[in-house]
């Protein structure tokens, strides 16, 4: 019984099935790539149609957000070895 189940699952897929799978995976990758490019172009267009003042404000807010988010992240070692202190009850 064990040999039968090993034989059934141990077989390779046919060449046509593998080719179809590869074709499907490539098309999915292409779709994701196209979506990323379209999103990037859309964001660039949204930025470009803004006034110069607004563009400057957007850039500054992005920089500030990036700086703030980076400052709040703990590195891997600190998360492992630093234990959170228990709150004291009064």
OpenMM code with the backbone's topology and positions (N, CA, C; nanometers):
from openmm import Vec3, app, unit

residues = "UNK UNK UNK UNK UNK UNK UNK UNK UNK UNK UNK UNK UNK UNK UNK UNK UNK UNK UNK UNK UNK UNK UNK UNK UNK UNK UNK UNK UNK UNK UNK UNK UNK UNK UNK UNK UNK UNK UNK UNK UNK UNK UNK UNK UNK UNK UNK UNK UNK UNK UNK UNK UNK UNK UNK UNK UNK UNK UNK UNK UNK UNK UNK UNK UNK UNK UNK UNK UNK UNK UNK UNK UNK UNK UNK UNK UNK UNK UNK UNK UNK UNK UNK UNK UNK UNK UNK UNK UNK UNK".split()
positions = [
    Vec3(0.0824, -0.1182, 0.0000),
    Vec3(0.0000, 0.0000, 0.0000),
    Vec3(0.0874, 0.1253, 0.0000),
    Vec3(0.1928, 0.1246, 0.0776),
    Vec3(0.2842, 0.2381, 0.0820),
    Vec3(0.3555, 0.2546, -0.0513),
    Vec3(0.3950, 0.1467, -0.1133),
    Vec3(0.4639, 0.1541, -0.2415),
    Vec3(0.3743, 0.2114, -0.3502),
    Vec3(0.2484, 0.1803, -0.3457),
    Vec3(0.1546, 0.2310, -0.4449),
    Vec3(0.1406, 0.3823, -0.4312),
    Vec3(0.1302, 0.4299, -0.3071),
    Vec3(0.1139, 0.5740, -0.2866),
    Vec3(0.2413, 0.6489, -0.3233),
    Vec3(0.3568, 0.5927, -0.2972),
    Vec3(0.4830, 0.6572, -0.3349),
    Vec3(0.4939, 0.6642, -0.4867),
    Vec3(0.4560, 0.5580, -0.5538),
    Vec3(0.4608, 0.5552, -0.6990),
    Vec3(0.3679, 0.6576, -0.7619),
    Vec3(0.2524, 0.6779, -0.7033),
    Vec3(0.1561, 0.7720, -0.7596),
    Vec3(0.2029, 0.9159, -0.7430),
    Vec3(0.2621, 0.9480, -0.6301),
    Vec3(0.3046, 1.0851, -0.6055),
    Vec3(0.4444, 1.1141, -0.6572),
    Vec3(0.5205, 1.0120, -0.6856),
    Vec3(0.6574, 1.0306, -0.7309),
    Vec3(0.6705, 1.0579, -0.8794),
    Vec3(0.5626, 1.0489, -0.9541),
    Vec3(0.5704, 1.0675, -1.0979),
    Vec3(0.5811, 1.2149, -1.1331),
    Vec3(0.6524, 1.2402, -1.2435),
    Vec3(0.6668, 1.3770, -1.2931),
    Vec3(0.5406, 1.4179, -1.3673),
    Vec3(0.5235, 1.5490, -1.3786),
    Vec3(0.4140, 1.6000, -1.4595),
    Vec3(0.4549, 1.5903, -1.6055),
    Vec3(0.3574, 1.5844, -1.6924),
    Vec3(0.3887, 1.5752, -1.8337),
    Vec3(0.4490, 1.7072, -1.8818),
    Vec3(0.5139, 1.7016, -1.9948),
    Vec3(0.5819, 1.8189, -2.0498),
    Vec3(0.4831, 1.9312, -2.0796),
    Vec3(0.3671, 1.8964, -2.1326),
    Vec3(0.2672, 1.9979, -2.1659),
    Vec3(0.2161, 2.0684, -2.0398),
    Vec3(0.1987, 1.9920, -1.9337),
    Vec3(0.1511, 2.0511, -1.8086),
    Vec3(0.2557, 2.1470, -1.7535),
    Vec3(0.3814, 2.1068, -1.7545),
    Vec3(0.4898, 2.1941, -1.7064),
    Vec3(0.4998, 2.3205, -1.7908),
    Vec3(0.4885, 2.3063, -1.9233),
    Vec3(0.4950, 2.4226, -2.0117),
    Vec3(0.3788, 2.5179, -1.9845),
    Vec3(0.2607, 2.4622, -1.9647),
    Vec3(0.1445, 2.5453, -1.9356),
    Vec3(0.1614, 2.6179, -1.8028),
    Vec3(0.2185, 2.5475, -1.7038),
    Vec3(0.2428, 2.6085, -1.5740),
    Vec3(0.3437, 2.7222, -1.5855),
    Vec3(0.4511, 2.6987, -1.6585),
    Vec3(0.5528, 2.8024, -1.6773),
    Vec3(0.4947, 2.9236, -1.7502),
    Vec3(0.4141, 2.8976, -1.8509),
    Vec3(0.3517, 3.0060, -1.9261),
    Vec3(0.2606, 3.0880, -1.8350),
    Vec3(0.1835, 3.0210, -1.7505),
    Vec3(0.0946, 3.0885, -1.6571),
    Vec3(0.1740, 3.1733, -1.5577),
    Vec3(0.2825, 3.1178, -1.5024),
    Vec3(0.3654, 3.1909, -1.4064),
    Vec3(0.4285, 3.3146, -1.4703),
    Vec3(0.4756, 3.3000, -1.5943),
    Vec3(0.5349, 3.4138, -1.6646),
    Vec3(0.4306, 3.5223, -1.6904),
    Vec3(0.3096, 3.4809, -1.7271),
    Vec3(0.2047, 3.5803, -1.7522),
    Vec3(0.1670, 3.6529, -1.6231),
    Vec3(0.1648, 3.5806, -1.5111),
    Vec3(0.1348, 3.6434, -1.3820),
    Vec3(0.2436, 3.7440, -1.3445),
    Vec3(0.3689, 3.7061, -1.3648),
    Vec3(0.4805, 3.7977, -1.3371),
    Vec3(0.4702, 3.9228, -1.4247),
    Vec3(0.4353, 3.9040, -1.5509),
    Vec3(0.4222, 4.0168, -1.6431),
    Vec3(0.3089, 4.1092, -1.5996),
    Vec3(0.1980, 4.0502, -1.5544),
    Vec3(0.0854, 4.1304, -1.5063),
    Vec3(0.1268, 4.2152, -1.3863),
    Vec3(0.2002, 4.1540, -1.2935),
    Vec3(0.2462, 4.2271, -1.1748),
    Vec3(0.3400, 4.3400, -1.2140),
    Vec3(0.4281, 4.3118, -1.3094),
    Vec3(0.5235, 4.4122, -1.3557),
    Vec3(0.4501, 4.5281, -1.4242),
    Vec3(0.3538, 4.4951, -1.5080),
    Vec3(0.2750, 4.5981, -1.5763),
    Vec3(0.1972, 4.6830, -1.4758),
    Vec3(0.1410, 4.6182, -1.3752),
    Vec3(0.0660, 4.6908, -1.2728),
    Vec3(0.1575, 4.7874, -1.1976),
    Vec3(0.2776, 4.7408, -1.1617),
    Vec3(0.3729, 4.8275, -1.0919),
    Vec3(0.4085, 4.9491, -1.1763),
    Vec3(0.4355, 4.9258, -1.3044),
    Vec3(0.4708, 5.0359, -1.3937),
    Vec3(0.3551, 5.1346, -1.4090),
    Vec3(0.2344, 5.0834, -1.4228),
    Vec3(0.1179, 5.1709, -1.4368),
    Vec3(0.0971, 5.2528, -1.3099),
    Vec3(0.1140, 5.1894, -1.1957),
    Vec3(0.0989, 5.2592, -1.0675),
    Vec3(0.2042, 5.3685, -1.0531),
    Vec3(0.3266, 5.3373, -1.0933),
    Vec3(0.4357, 5.4342, -1.0855),
    Vec3(0.4082, 5.5547, -1.1759),
    Vec3(0.3625, 5.5287, -1.2988),
    Vec3(0.3306, 5.6365, -1.3917),
    Vec3(0.2140, 5.7206, -1.3397),
    Vec3(0.1152, 5.6554, -1.2825),
    Vec3(-0.0005, 5.7254, -1.2286),
    Vec3(0.0415, 5.8184, -1.1147),
    Vec3(0.1258, 5.7681, -1.0248),
    Vec3(0.1726, 5.8509, -0.9140),
    Vec3(0.2560, 5.9681, -0.9638),
    Vec3(0.3390, 5.9434, -1.0634),
    Vec3(0.4210, 6.0505, -1.1194),
    Vec3(0.3325, 6.1572, -1.1824),
    Vec3(0.2273, 6.1154, -1.2517),
    Vec3(0.1360, 6.2099, -1.3149),
    Vec3(0.0621, 6.2915, -1.2089),
    Vec3(0.0160, 6.2231, -1.1035),
    Vec3(-0.0543, 6.2934, -0.9952),
    Vec3(0.0362, 6.3998, -0.9330),
    Vec3(0.1634, 6.3657, -0.9178),
    Vec3(0.2588, 6.4599, -0.8597),
    Vec3(0.2844, 6.5763, -0.9556),
    Vec3(0.2986, 6.5450, -1.0836),
    Vec3(0.3352, 6.6456, -1.1830),
    Vec3(0.2264, 6.7507, -1.2028),
    Vec3(0.0996, 6.7137, -1.1904),
    Vec3(-0.0079, 6.8093, -1.2134),
    Vec3(-0.0306, 6.9033, -1.0946),
    Vec3(0.0379, 6.8777, -0.9829),
    Vec3(0.0252, 6.9659, -0.8664),
    Vec3(0.1051, 7.0935, -0.8886),
    Vec3(0.0699, 7.1974, -0.8135),
    Vec3(0.1463, 7.3222, -0.8211),
    Vec3(0.2836, 7.3020, -0.7565),
    Vec3(0.3746, 7.3948, -0.7818),
    Vec3(0.5107, 7.3816, -0.7295),
    Vec3(0.5116, 7.3814, -0.5767),
    Vec3(0.4267, 7.4650, -0.5160),
    Vec3(0.4187, 7.4683, -0.3695),
    Vec3(0.3751, 7.3329, -0.3142),
    Vec3(0.2743, 7.2774, -0.3773),
    Vec3(0.2220, 7.1491, -0.3316),
    Vec3(0.3251, 7.0390, -0.3507),
    Vec3(0.3967, 7.0412, -0.4630),
    Vec3(0.5018, 6.9420, -0.4857),
    Vec3(0.6065, 6.9491, -0.3762),
    Vec3(0.6447, 7.0707, -0.3401),
    Vec3(0.7446, 7.0893, -0.2352),
    Vec3(0.6929, 7.0344, -0.1024),
    Vec3(0.5661, 7.0632, -0.0715),
    Vec3(0.5067, 7.0160, 0.0528),
    Vec3(0.5001, 6.8627, 0.0548),
    Vec3(0.4666, 6.8029, -0.0588),
    Vec3(0.4601, 6.6564, -0.0676),
    Vec3(0.5980, 6.5964, -0.0424),
    Vec3(0.7015, 6.6523, -0.1055),
    Vec3(0.8373, 6.6023, -0.0869),
    Vec3(0.8798, 6.6123, 0.0583),
    Vec3(0.8520, 6.7267, 0.1197),
    Vec3(0.8915, 6.7458, 0.2591),
    Vec3(0.8198, 6.6479, 0.3516),
    Vec3(0.6912, 6.6264, 0.3267),
    Vec3(0.6165, 6.5345, 0.4134),
    Vec3(0.6647, 6.3905, 0.3957),
    Vec3(0.7035, 6.3538, 0.2726),
    Vec3(0.7587, 6.2195, 0.2495),
    Vec3(0.8887, 6.2007, 0.3259),
    Vec3(0.9758, 6.3020, 0.3194),
    Vec3(1.1033, 6.2939, 0.3903),
    Vec3(1.0809, 6.2814, 0.5406),
    Vec3(0.9892, 6.3626, 0.5914),
    Vec3(0.9621, 6.3607, 0.7350),
    Vec3(0.9045, 6.2262, 0.7781),
    Vec3(0.8128, 6.1718, 0.7000),
    Vec3(0.7530, 6.0422, 0.7313),
    Vec3(0.8585, 5.9322, 0.7294),
    Vec3(0.9455, 5.9370, 0.6305),
    Vec3(1.0511, 5.8372, 0.6202),
    Vec3(1.1446, 5.8443, 0.7413),
    Vec3(1.1798, 5.9657, 0.7786),
    Vec3(1.2694, 5.9862, 0.8924),
    Vec3(1.2031, 5.9372, 1.0216),
    Vec3(1.0764, 5.9707, 1.0421),
    Vec3(1.0058, 5.9292, 1.1635),
    Vec3(0.9873, 5.7783, 1.1698),
    Vec3(0.9541, 5.7163, 1.0596),
    Vec3(0.9333, 5.5720, 1.0590),
    Vec3(1.0631, 5.4969, 1.0826),
    Vec3(1.1715, 5.5484, 1.0295),
    Vec3(1.3007, 5.4841, 1.0478),
    Vec3(1.3449, 5.4932, 1.1933),
    Vec3(1.3153, 5.6045, 1.2595),
    Vec3(1.3583, 5.6257, 1.3978),
    Vec3(1.2853, 5.5332, 1.4943),
    Vec3(1.1632, 5.4940, 1.4625),
    Vec3(1.0843, 5.4126, 1.5543),
    Vec3(1.1114, 5.2630, 1.5443),
    Vec3(1.1826, 5.2222, 1.4444),
    Vec3(1.2076, 5.0799, 1.4277),
    Vec3(1.3221, 5.0364, 1.5185),
    Vec3(1.3015, 4.9258, 1.5886),
    Vec3(1.4094, 4.8658, 1.6662),
    Vec3(1.4802, 4.7667, 1.5768),
    Vec3(1.6090, 4.7519, 1.5996),
    Vec3(1.6762, 4.6521, 1.5183),
    Vec3(1.6525, 4.5128, 1.5771),
    Vec3(1.6889, 4.4131, 1.5039),
    Vec3(1.6581, 4.2745, 1.5374),
    Vec3(1.7138, 4.2343, 1.6735),
    Vec3(1.8366, 4.2679, 1.7018),
    Vec3(1.9018, 4.2293, 1.8269),
    Vec3(1.8305, 4.2915, 1.9467),
    Vec3(1.7952, 4.4187, 1.9367),
    Vec3(1.7263, 4.4845, 2.0474),
    Vec3(1.5916, 4.4207, 2.0771),
    Vec3(1.5183, 4.3801, 1.9769),
    Vec3(1.3883, 4.3177, 1.9988),
    Vec3(1.4029, 4.1850, 2.0717),
    Vec3(1.5099, 4.1113, 2.0421),
    Vec3(1.5282, 3.9804, 2.1043),
    Vec3(1.5708, 3.9933, 2.2503),
    Vec3(1.6707, 4.0765, 2.2760),
    Vec3(1.7335, 4.0762, 2.4061),
    Vec3(1.6738, 4.1738, 2.5058),
    Vec3(1.6069, 4.2765, 2.4621),
    Vec3(1.5462, 4.3699, 2.5564),
    Vec3(1.4065, 4.3227, 2.5924),
    Vec3(1.3875, 4.3023, 2.7188),
    Vec3(1.2552, 4.2608, 2.7653),
    Vec3(1.1779, 4.3847, 2.8064),
    Vec3(1.0510, 4.3816, 2.7803),
    Vec3(0.9681, 4.4948, 2.8188),
    Vec3(0.9463, 4.4896, 2.9693),
    Vec3(0.9564, 4.6048, 3.0298),
    Vec3(0.9373, 4.6122, 3.1734),
    Vec3(0.7886, 4.6081, 3.2055),
    Vec3(0.7561, 4.5373, 3.3120),
    Vec3(0.6169, 4.5297, 3.3542),
    Vec3(0.5744, 4.6626, 3.4148),
    Vec3(0.4502, 4.6981, 3.3914),
    Vec3(0.3989, 4.8221, 3.4477),
    Vec3(0.3796, 4.8070, 3.5978),
    Vec3(0.4158, 4.9097, 3.6688),
    Vec3(0.3984, 4.9072, 3.8140),
    Vec3(0.2566, 4.9500, 3.8476),
    Vec3(0.1974, 4.8747, 3.9397),
    Vec3(0.0640, 4.9107, 3.9855),
    Vec3(0.0759, 4.9923, 4.1117),
    Vec3(-0.0087, 5.0896, 4.1251),
    Vec3(-0.0056, 5.1745, 4.2451),
    Vec3(-0.1127, 5.1378, 4.3412),
] * unit.nanometer
topology = app.Topology()
chain = topology.addChain("A")
for resn in residues:
    res = topology.addResidue(resn, chain)
    for name in ("N", "CA", "C"):
        topology.addAtom(name, app.Element.getBySymbol(name[0]), res)
